[in-house]
């Protein structure tokens, strides 16, 4: 693969991974219809089986109002987030770049234009955006992974979406982009390969971006690319700590340990102790004892190097 020439507009494939949430996908597509960047196609990978795929096809169009093709594909089983992203990328190999976009998002009209502009400016092979919640507060501009603690820090969290942003400062600090909205170039995929599917869900984008960093590829940030994120509509991750279901808690803790194993195995003993302490600091002191159990099960699974879909 070779990068798209800068003298023509690159074709972007928007890759959306669905799981029995056709209404979310339909809302996401409605927002994309207003995009000021029009040279794109959409690939939706449905992980939820044949009934979910039928519901997706009934709820979404074959083309958007601007003529962009919407390809809906039934995945051969639940591939997880990374597997679904890879499935979508492999189905759109003619694209010049891929926008990995959560189904529970609504992109502002200028979001894709701003991300493509930052990618074409150079100095990076992947670009993040401003993710914000319906209340107008920022979820993140980008992420910083603290390896010793196996902990992610969301840059800009809690700021107002209207606040001025130090874009260069974000780019200096971030070492991963959030998977809810990240644009990656053909060169990024060529040099780094696809996402690791053995994580199944959570931390895949961290590992992918850290792998890119080791390959010498920069991560960009487009401050004018704003994406509304209705966080956790599929997994329940957006719930309060005391009501979060097992899946996001278990996989979040497990995959933090797996990420340390894969990136810096020599730090694993310290990280295991630190992450164990963070479990109690986060959940126990708020009385979320069921979630402590979920988290400890995930921590133990990471210790035993268990990967793939949870039992």
N, C-alpha and C positions, 0 to 999 in steps of 0.2 A: 504494500500500500504506500501511496505517496500523498503528501499534503495537498489540499486544494490550492490551485493557483490563486494568488491574491488579486488578480485582475478580473476575477469573476466571482459572483456570489456563490458561496458554498451551499450545498444541499445538506440540510440538517434532518436527521431522523430523530423524532421525539419518541423515546422508548418509555412506555408506561407498563408497569407490572401490576396486574389486577388479581384480586382474590375475593370473588363473590361480592363485589362492590360496584356493580354496574352503574348505580346512580352517581357514585363518586367519579367514575370515569367519564360519564356523560357531562357532568358539571365541569370537569377539567377540560374536555374538548370544547365546550361552549366558550370558555375563556380563551382557548387557543385560536378560535375563529376571529378574535379581535386583534390578533398579533400584527404588529406593523412589519415584522419580518415574515414574508409570505413564501419563501422558497424552503418549504419543509414538507415532510410526510410524517405520518404517525404510525407507530407499530405498538399494538397493545397485546401483551402476552398474558393470557388468562390462566392462572395457576389452579383455579378452583374446580376443574372438572367439566363434564359435558353440560350439565344443567346450568352452571354458572356461565359457560360460554354461550349457550342459547340466550340467556338473559342479557348478556353483554351485547350480542348481535341485535337483539330486539330494542335495546335502549340507545344504541349509538348508530351514526350514519356511516355509509361507505365512503363518503367524501364530506369535507367541511364546506361551508358556504363559499370559501375562497377557492375551492377546487382541489384542495390538498387531500391526497388519498389517506384513508384510515384502514390499515390492515389489522384485522383482529385474528389472532392466532391462539389456538388451544394448545397449551403446553402439555407434554406427555407426562402428566402427574404434577404434583406440587414441587416445583423446582426451588422454592424459596426466592428471596429477593435477588440474590446474585445470579442464580440460575435463570430466572426470568429475564434479567437484564442481558445476560449473555445470549439467551434465546432470541431476544429482540435485535441485538446487534448483529448476530449471525444471519438474521433474516433481512438485513438492510445493508449489505456490504457495499452497495454503490454510494452510500452517503459519504460526505466529506467530514462530518462530525455527528456526534450523538448527544442529544440532550436527555439525560436520565431524569425523569420527572415523576414524582409520586402521583398516584391517582387522586389523593385527597388534597390537591393544590389547585389554585386558580392564579395563573400567571397574569400580571399586569400586561397591557398591550405592548409596551416597549421592552419587556424583559428579554426576549430572545434577541432582539436587535442589539441591545446593550451588551449581551454576553458574546455575540458573534463579533461585535466591534472590538471588544477587549481581546478576544482570541486572535483576531487579524492584526492587532497592533504589535503582537510579538512578545517574546519573553516568557511565554507560558504555553502549555499545551492542554490545560483544563481551566475552566472558569466557574466560579461560584456566584451566588446571587444573594440578595437580601431576603431571607425567609422571615415572615412575620405572621403573627396570630390574628384572628378576627378582631381582637380588642385593640389592634394597632401597635402592640408591643413586639419588638424584634425577638424572634427565636434565636437567630444567629446570622452573622455575616459569613463566618467560616469557623473552622474548628482548630483547636490546639490539643494534641494528644500528649498527655504527660505519661511517659513510658514507665517510670518507676512506680507510679501510683495506679497504672492501668486505668486512667481517668481522662475523660474528655472535658474540655472547657469550651463552651460556646462563646465565641467572640461577639460582643455587642448585645448579649442577652439582656432583655429588659429595657433596652433603649426604645424611644419612640421611633416609629418608622419615618417620621418627618425630620428627625435629627440629622444634622450634617455628619458626614462620615469621612474619616481619614482613610481613604482607600489604600494608599501606600502603606500605612501602618498595619492595616488588615493583612495585606499581602506579605509583609515582613513576618508577622506573627503566626499566620495560619500554616499548619503542616498537613491539613486534610480539608476536603470540601464535604459538605453534607450531601448525602445521597438523595435527599428529597428534590434537589435541583442542582445538577452539575453538568456542564457542557464539556465533552472531551473530544479532542481532535483525532483524526486518523493516525497521526504519528504517535499519539499517546497510546492508542490500542496496539499499534505496530510494535512499539518498544516495550510496553508493559504487559501485553497480553490482556486477557479478560479478567473479570472478577473471580475471586476464589469462591467456589460453590460449597466447600465443606463448612463454611460458617453458617450457611442456610439463611440466617437473618440477623442483622446487626453487626457492625464493625467492618463490614466488607469494604465500604468506601474508605475507611481509615487505612486498611492494609493496602488497598489499591493506590491511594495517594502517597503513602509512605514508600511503596515500591517505585512509584514515579520519581519521588525525590532522590532515591538512590540511583536512578538512571539519569539524574541530572536535569529532569524536566521541572519547569516552574509551574506554580499554581497561581492563577489570576483571580481577580475579584472585580465584579461589575457593580458599582454602587447604585446605578440607575436601573438595575434589573431586580424588580420587586416581585416576590411570589408569595401569595397568601397560602398558609399551610394550616389546614384543619387537622392537626396532628393526631395520629393514633386511631383513626376511624376503623382500621381493619384489625389491628392487634390489641387495642385498648391501652396502648402505651401512654396516651394522653390523659388517662385518668389520674386521680389523686393517688398518693403513695399507698394509702391503706385500702384502696380498691383495685389496684393494678392486678390483672390476671397473671397466671403462672408463666405463660409463654414469653412475654417481653422481659420479665424479671430474670427468669432462668437463662434465656439465651444471651441477654445483655451481660450477665456475670460470667457465663461460660466463655463467651467469645472474647472478653477482655483478657482472660488467661491464655486463650489460644493465640491471640494477637501477640502477646509477649513472647510466647514460645516461638512464633514464626519470625519475629523481628529481632529480638534480643534475648535468646534463651539464657544467657548468663545472668540476666537480671531476674529470672523467674523466682528464685527463693525470696528475694526481698519483695517483689511484686505480690506474691501470694499472701504474705503477711499484711502488707499495706492494704490490699483490696479486701481482705477479710475484715480489717478494722473499719474500712469505709462502709461495708455492708451494715454493720451495727450503728455506725454514725448516721447513716442515711435513714434506715428503716426502724431500728429498735427504739431510738430516742423519740420517735413519733408514734410508737405503739403499733407499728405495722408488723405484727409478729408472723402472720401468714406469709407476708412478703419476705421476711427474714428466712423462713424455711425455703421458699422458692429460690432465693438468692444463694443460700448455702448449697442447695442441690446443684445449681449451675456452677458455683465455684468448685465443687467437688468433681463435676464432670470435666471442667477445664483442667484440673489437676491430673485427671486420668486420661487426658487427651482424647476425649470423646468428641466426635465431629459429626457433621451432617444433620439431617432432620432429627428432632428430639423424638424419643419413643412416644 
